[in-house]
């Protein structure tokens, strides 16, 4: 028996976009990424130096979060971007060596921003550089405001988990200070119903903040020390190499701002550190977006300074032996050791939330789940994940997208089978009769939606021999966790006889690997590959 998967209906965006100048700058950052990597725009490859100052050379030190888009990266990145994007028919005629991506960005945001009457060549091009970044800082000393921006707090537009409002500064590269001041004034004046941000231009960058007081403070602080000189920040990002965009977050700084003693981010997937519950220890996470040759767009990242996690240094085995035609494949090593730690972190987080948390607290929520499912938490979840967990999804009716799903787990097979039976019985009591077939094996259990899928997982497959998988998962042999998604097969399944749009045909798949280490650090890689 298989599971039919239907495409999701198109979602309509909700809510009007804010028109504040700083939000428009942030929107522009997103637009740059979309245009540079996916949309039908041109890539500026005219100047291949990639040199000059970076936004972190102009922003003050002490940030706990940072994100940057660089439209003038190193020469290799520009050439790789050009070769990658020219694989898509819609872009082939628009990707050129001498086009200006800044103009494409301006044209895409001008109408919504209220800049339709401004001329890019006259009002923007003479002063606009190719780099922009945003950095977040702890609130101004003595400020306790929450939930809304305050002019006394520096620059702030968000409050994580209801915490104090951080100070935020945008650094926009400019090529002519005098023209930049006049040009920014025109942009601000043309923006409907927007407050006037503070602006200071120095060292080749315009520093923008919520008000002039905050901008003046940022400029003064930068004279005393810039973000690029912060040791953790610079070492974390330098280790990842060049790219077209990058970001860095001090998770302990975010936790402190939010008022949590044990922060649980997306650490299980390399985005924030899975750590022992308690004060600090979430570490820092950083990542860079880059082109790796002509056939791979990659997000490379790392977690540093985090507390070690039990079982995190184990290495995944058998991923390459999953069925060759797996549409989706996933693997995790050491899950049985990680589960208890994650439960403790969740308990700590819910305790920190107090009245905002679930009624009865975390323990009562767990007790309810145990009564409903008839299992013990977290022990039975640890048994289901085992020391090595491999899962595969297979399209057994190509063209109609009917999926068979299954997993092979290295664990206590008898106990895992009993847990599966308990969960299946609970599902039937609630009117859901999912097809479940299980089979104990020498080192654990195979569970799937059909006997066919059980048999497939019991045999040695050839997933790792596929060229696309090799490109998407070059370091799977060292991974703690891995994910493969066969985009081409998925698209063919959904589109059926209609066929896949020619602009999607070059896409082969997406792969992700996470490698965790004994010291609490982790490396991760997400790759979109083409043929």
C-alpha positions in Angstrom: 0.0 0.0 0.0 1.3 3.5 -0.7 0.6 7.0 0.4 -0.7 9.4 -2.2 0.8 12.9 -2.0 -1.0 15.8 -3.6 0.6 19.2 -4.4 -0.2 21.9 -1.9 -2.5 24.7 -3.1 -0.8 28.0 -3.7 -0.7 30.2 -0.7 -1.6 33.8 -0.8 0.7 36.2 1.0 -0.9 37.9 3.9 -0.5 41.4 5.4 0.8 44.5 3.7 4.5 45.1 3.6 6.0 47.7 5.9 7.3 50.7 4.0 9.9 51.9 6.6 13.3 52.7 4.9 15.1 50.2 7.0 12.6 47.4 6.3 13.0 48.3 2.6 16.7 47.9 2.9 16.2 44.5 4.4 13.7 43.6 1.7 16.3 44.6 -0.8 18.8 42.2 0.7 16.3 39.4 0.1 15.6 40.6 -3.4 19.3 40.6 -4.2 19.6 36.9 -3.2 16.5 35.9 -5.2 17.5 37.8 -8.2 21.2 36.7 -8.1 20.5 33.1 -7.6 17.1 32.3 -9.2 15.2 35.1 -10.9 15.5 36.3 -14.4 18.2 38.9 -14.0 21.7 39.5 -14.9 24.9 38.9 -13.0 27.5 41.6 -12.7 30.8 40.0 -13.6 32.4 43.0 -15.1 34.8 43.7 -12.2 36.5 40.5 -11.0 38.6 41.9 -8.2 36.2 41.3 -5.4 38.4 43.5 -3.3 37.8 46.6 -1.1 36.3 47.1 2.3 33.5 45.0 3.7 30.5 46.1 5.8 32.0 44.5 8.9 34.9 47.0 8.4 32.4 49.8 9.0 30.0 48.4 11.6 30.8 48.7 15.3 32.0 45.6 17.2 29.9 43.7 19.7 27.1 42.4 17.4 25.3 39.2 18.3 23.9 38.7 14.7 25.0 39.7 11.3 24.0 39.1 7.6 25.5 40.3 4.4 25.0 40.2 0.7 28.1 40.8 -1.5 27.5 41.6 -5.2 31.2 42.0 -5.7 32.6 38.7 -4.3 35.9 37.1 -5.4 36.4 36.5 -9.1 35.9 32.7 -8.8 32.5 33.2 -7.2 31.4 35.5 -10.0 32.5 33.1 -12.7 30.9 30.1 -11.0 27.6 32.1 -10.6 27.6 33.0 -14.3 28.2 29.4 -15.4 25.5 28.0 -12.9 22.8 30.5 -13.9 23.3 30.1 -17.6 22.1 26.5 -17.3 18.6 27.8 -17.0 17.0 28.8 -20.4 15.1 31.8 -18.9 18.4 33.2 -17.7 20.7 32.3 -20.5 20.1 35.4 -22.6 19.9 37.7 -19.5 23.1 36.6 -17.7 25.9 38.7 -19.2 29.4 39.8 -18.3 28.7 43.6 -18.2 25.2 43.9 -16.7 24.5 45.8 -13.4 22.7 43.8 -10.8 22.2 46.9 -8.7 19.9 48.3 -11.3 17.9 45.1 -11.4 17.5 45.3 -7.6 16.4 48.9 -7.8 13.8 48.2 -10.5 12.3 45.3 -8.6 11.7 47.3 -5.4 11.2 50.8 -6.8 7.4 50.6 -7.3 6.6 49.2 -3.9 9.0 51.5 -2.2 7.5 54.6 -3.8 10.7 55.3 -5.9 9.0 55.0 -9.3 9.8 58.7 -10.2 13.4 58.3 -9.4 16.0 57.5 -12.1 18.5 54.8 -11.3 21.3 56.2 -13.6 20.8 59.7 -12.3 19.8 59.3 -8.6 21.3 56.0 -7.5 24.1 54.6 -9.7 26.5 57.5 -9.0 26.8 56.6 -5.3 25.5 53.0 -4.6 28.1 50.3 -3.9 27.7 46.5 -4.2 27.6 45.4 -0.5 25.0 45.7 2.2 24.8 44.2 5.7 22.7 44.3 8.8 23.9 43.7 12.4 22.0 43.4 15.7 23.4 44.5 19.0 22.2 44.2 22.7 19.8 47.0 23.7 21.2 50.3 24.9 22.3 50.2 28.6 19.3 50.6 30.9 16.7 50.1 28.3 14.0 47.6 29.3 11.4 48.3 26.6 9.8 45.2 25.0 7.6 44.5 22.0 7.9 47.9 20.3 10.6 50.1 18.9 11.9 52.9 21.2 14.0 55.8 20.1 15.9 55.5 23.4 17.0 51.9 22.7 19.1 52.7 19.7 17.6 51.0 16.6 15.1 48.2 17.1 12.3 46.6 15.2 11.9 43.1 16.8 12.0 41.5 20.2 12.9 37.8 20.3 10.4 35.9 22.5 9.3 39.1 24.0 12.8 40.1 25.2 14.3 43.5 25.1 14.5 45.2 21.8 18.0 44.9 20.2 19.8 47.7 18.5 20.0 47.2 14.7 22.3 48.9 12.2 22.4 48.6 8.4 25.7 49.3 6.5 25.2 50.2 2.8 28.3 50.6 0.7 28.6 53.9 -1.1 31.1 55.1 -3.7 30.6 58.9 -3.2 29.8 60.3 0.2 28.3 63.6 -1.0 26.2 62.0 -3.7 25.1 59.3 -1.3 23.8 61.7 1.2 21.7 63.5 -1.4 20.6 60.2 -3.0 19.5 58.7 0.3 17.6 61.8 1.2 15.7 61.5 -2.1 14.9 57.8 -1.5 13.7 58.6 2.1 11.6 61.5 1.0 10.0 59.5 -1.8 9.0 56.6 0.6 5.4 57.1 1.7 4.5 57.3 5.4 8.0 56.3 6.6 9.9 57.7 9.6 13.2 59.3 8.9 16.1 56.9 9.8 19.3 58.2 11.1 22.2 58.3 8.6 25.9 58.7 9.1 28.3 58.2 6.1 31.9 57.3 7.0 34.6 54.9 5.7 32.8 54.2 2.5 29.5 53.1 4.1 26.2 54.7 5.0 25.2 53.5 8.5 21.4 53.6 8.9 19.6 53.3 12.2 16.2 53.9 13.7 17.0 57.5 14.5 19.9 59.9 14.3 21.0 59.3 17.9 21.4 55.6 17.2 23.2 56.2 13.9 25.6 58.7 15.6 26.3 56.2 18.3 27.0 53.4 15.8 29.4 55.7 13.9 31.2 56.7 17.1 31.4 53.1 18.4 32.9 52.0 15.0 35.7 54.5 15.4 36.6 52.6 18.6 36.5 49.1 17.1 34.8 47.4 14.1 33.0 44.1 13.9 35.7 42.6 11.6 38.1 42.9 14.6 36.0 40.7 16.9 37.9 37.5 17.2 35.0 35.0 17.2 33.2 36.7 14.4 36.2 37.0 12.1 37.5 33.5 12.7 34.1 31.8 12.3 33.4 33.5 8.9 37.0 33.3 7.6 36.9 29.5 8.1 34.0 29.2 5.6 35.6 31.1 2.7 34.3 33.4 0.1 30.7 33.6 -1.1 27.9 35.9 -2.3 26.1 36.1 1.1 27.0 35.2 4.7 25.5 35.3 8.2 26.7 34.9 11.8 24.7 34.5 15.0 25.9 34.3 18.6 23.2 31.9 20.0 24.2 32.6 23.6 23.7 36.3 22.9 20.2 35.6 21.5 19.4 33.4 24.5 20.5 36.2 26.9 18.4 38.7 25.1 15.4 36.5 25.2 15.8 35.8 28.9 16.3 32.0 28.5 18.8 29.9 30.5 18.9 27.1 27.9 18.3 28.1 24.3 17.2 25.4 21.9 17.7 26.6 18.3 17.6 24.5 15.2 20.8 22.9 16.5 19.9 19.4 15.5 20.5 20.5 11.9 23.6 22.5 12.4 21.8 25.9 12.9 22.4 26.6 16.5 24.0 24.0 18.6 22.4 21.1 20.5 23.8 21.6 24.0 23.4 20.4 27.5 20.6 22.3 29.2 21.8 25.0 31.4 23.4 28.4 31.4 24.9 29.3 28.0 26.6 26.7 25.8 24.6 27.2 22.6 27.7 28.6 20.9 27.8 30.5 17.6 26.5 29.6 14.1 27.8 30.9 10.8 27.2 30.2 7.2 28.1 31.4 3.7 26.2 31.0 0.4 28.5 30.2 -2.5 28.8 28.6 -5.9 30.9 25.5 -6.0 31.8 25.1 -9.7 29.2 25.3 -12.4 26.8 22.7 -11.0 26.4 23.3 -7.3 24.9 26.2 -5.2 26.0 25.6 -1.6 25.3 26.8 1.9 28.3 26.0 4.0 28.0 26.4 7.8 29.5 25.7 11.1 28.6 25.7 14.8 31.4 26.7 17.2 31.7 27.2 20.9 28.8 24.9 21.8 28.7 22.3 24.6 29.3 18.7 23.6 26.3 16.4 23.0 26.2 12.7 23.9 26.3 10.6 20.8 27.0 13.5 18.5 30.4 12.2 17.3 29.0 9.0 15.9 29.2 8.6 12.1 26.3 7.5 9.9 26.6 4.1 8.1 24.7 2.5 5.3 23.3 5.7 3.7 25.0 4.9 0.4 23.4 1.5 0.4 19.8 2.7 0.5 17.7 2.0 -2.6 19.1 3.6 -5.7 15.8 5.2 -6.7 15.0 6.7 -3.3 13.2 10.0 -4.0 13.9 11.1 -0.4 16.5 9.6 1.8 17.5 10.5 5.4 20.0 9.2 7.9 20.9 9.9 11.5 23.6 8.4 13.7 23.4 8.5 17.5 19.8 9.5 17.8 19.3 7.3 20.8 21.9 9.2 22.7 20.7 12.7 21.5 17.0 12.2 22.4 17.3 12.4 26.3 19.4 15.6 25.9 16.9 17.2 23.6 14.1 16.4 26.0 16.0 18.1 28.9 16.5 21.2 26.7 12.8 21.3 25.9 12.0 21.0 29.6 14.3 23.9 30.4 12.9 26.0 27.7 9.3 25.4 28.7 10.2 26.1 32.3 11.7 29.4 31.2 8.5 30.4 29.4 6.5 30.1 32.6 2.9 31.1 32.2 3.4 31.4 28.4 4.2 27.7 28.2 1.8 24.8 28.0 -0.7 24.3 30.7 0.6 22.0 33.4 4.2 22.4 32.2 6.4 20.2 30.0 6.2 17.1 32.2 2.4 17.1 32.1 2.5 17.5 28.4 4.8 14.5 28.2 2.6 12.5 30.5 -0.5 13.2 28.3 1.4 11.9 25.2 2.5 8.8 27.1 -1.1 8.0 28.0 -2.3 8.6 24.5 0.3 6.5 22.8 1.0 3.9 25.4 4.8 4.5 25.3 7.5 5.9 27.6 9.1 9.2 26.7 11.9 9.8 25.9 13.1 6.2 26.2 10.9 4.7 23.5 11.7 7.5 21.0 15.4 6.8 21.6 14.7 3.1 20.7 12.9 4.1 17.5 15.8 6.2 16.4 18.4 3.7 17.5 22.1 4.1 17.0 21.8 4.3 13.2 18.5 5.4 11.5 18.0 5.2 7.7 14.8 6.1 5.9 13.8 6.0 2.3 10.8 7.2 0.2 10.1 5.6 -3.1 7.7 6.6 -5.9 6.1 3.3 -6.9 3.6 4.8 -9.3 5.6 7.3 -11.3 3.4 10.0 -12.7 0.8 9.8 -9.9 3.3 10.3 -7.0 2.3 7.4 -4.8 5.0 7.1 -2.2 6.2 4.0 -0.2 8.0 5.0 3.0 10.2 2.9 5.2 13.1 3.0 7.7 15.8 0.6 8.8 17.0 1.1 12.4 19.9 -0.4 14.3 18.4 -0.9 17.7 16.7 -3.3 20.1 14.5 -4.9 17.4 12.0 -6.5 19.8 11.4 -3.4 21.8 11.2 -1.2 18.8 8.6 -3.5 17.3 6.5 -3.3 20.5 6.7 0.5 20.3 5.6 0.5 16.7 2.7 -1.7 17.6 1.6 0.6 20.5 1.7 3.7 18.2 -0.2 1.8 15.5 -2.9 0.8 18.0 -3.2 4.4 19.3 -3.6 5.6 15.7 -6.4 3.0 15.1 -8.2 4.1 18.2 -8.3 7.6 16.8 -9.6 6.4 13.4 -6.4 6.5 11.5 -5.5 3.1 10.1 -2.1 3.6 8.5 -0.5 0.7 6.6 2.4 -0.6 8.7 4.6 -3.6 8.0 7.5 -4.4 10.2 10.2 -7.0 10.2 12.9 -7.7 12.8 16.4 -8.2 11.5 19.7 -9.2 13.1 20.7 -5.7 14.2 17.3 -4.1 14.6 14.0 -3.4 12.8 12.7 -2.5 9.4 9.3 -0.7 9.3 7.5 0.4 6.2 4.2 1.1 4.4 4.4 -2.2 2.4 6.2 -5.5 2.3 7.8 -4.4 -1.0 9.4 -1.4 0.8 10.6 -3.7 3.7 12.2 -6.0 1.1 13.9 -3.1 -0.6 15.4 -1.8 2.6 16.6 -5.3 3.6 18.7 -5.4 0.5 21.8 -3.5 -0.4 21.0 -0.6 -2.8 23.1 1.7 -4.8 22.0 5.3 -3.8 25.6 6.3 -3.2 26.7 5.3 -6.7 24.5 7.9 -8.4 26.5 10.9 -9.8 23.9 13.4 -8.5 24.1 12.0 -5.0 27.9 12.2 -5.1 27.7 15.8 -6.1 25.1 16.7 -3.5 26.6 14.8 -0.6 30.4 14.8 -1.1 31.1 14.3 2.6 28.4 11.8 3.5 31.0 9.3 4.7 31.9 11.6 7.6 28.3 12.8 8.4 26.3 12.4 11.6 23.1 13.1 9.6 22.4 13.3 5.9 19.4 14.1 3.6 18.9 13.6 -0.1 16.0 14.8 -2.2 15.7 13.8 -5.8 14.1 17.0 -7.2 13.9 15.6 -10.8 11.9 12.5 -9.8 9.6 14.5 -7.5 8.9 17.0 -10.2 8.3 14.3 -12.8 5.9 12.6 -10.4 3.9 15.7 -9.7 3.8 16.9 -13.3 3.1 13.6 -14.9 2.2 13.8 -18.6 2.4 17.6 -18.5 6.2 17.4 -18.2 8.6 19.6 -16.2 9.2 23.2 -17.2 12.4 23.6 -19.1 13.7 26.0 -16.5 13.5 23.3 -13.8 14.9 20.5 -15.9 18.6 21.3 -15.0 17.9 20.7 -11.3 18.9 17.2 -10.1 18.6 17.3 -6.3 19.3 18.7 -2.9 21.7 17.2 -0.4 22.5 18.1 3.2 25.1 16.7 5.6 25.8 17.5 9.2 29.0 16.5 10.9 29.0 16.9 14.7 32.1 16.6 16.8 33.0 15.6 20.4 33.8 19.2 21.4 30.3 20.4 20.5 31.2 22.0 17.2 29.5 21.0 13.9 29.9 21.5 10.2 27.0 21.4 7.8 26.6 21.7 4.0 23.4 22.2 1.9 23.9 21.8 -1.8 21.5 22.3 -4.8 23.0 20.5 -7.8 22.4 20.6 -11.5 23.5 18.3 -14.3 
